[in-house]
Amino acid sequence: MTRPLSNDLRERVVGAVLSGESRRSAAKRFGIPVSTLVKWLQRYRATGSVGPGKLGGHRKRVLEPTVLSSRRVCGRRRICRFMAEG
């Protein structure tokens, strides 16, 4: 995963568009894709900031809680529920 572009660049690009330069010419001048510029403008209008969003974060569990508790029982007592049921 790549690092986010600097806030300085983001502020300069958004400032250029807000001062009247077209999106395409600003993107070409700063060497970024137009779609990136559009996303930065949307973020600026929604939050007032051009900073990047949070990277990473919480991931939901893949297994259901009942399966997780069964595995805990298997590890502690060395007797597995799945073996007893089968």
Residue pairs with C-beta under 8 A, 6 or more apart in sequence:
1 55
4 52
4 55
5 32
5 36
5 52
7 50
7 51
7 52
9 30
9 32
10 40
10 50
10 51
11 50
12 30
13 26
13 27
13 30
13 32
13 37
13 40
14 37
14 40
14 41
14 44
14 50
16 26
16 29
16 30
17 23
17 26
17 37
17 41
21 29
23 34
23 37
23 38
23 41
24 34
26 37
27 33
27 34
27 36
27 37
40 50
43 49
43 50
43 53
44 50
61 68
63 71
70 80
70 81
70 82
73 79
73 80
73 81
74 80
74 81
74 82
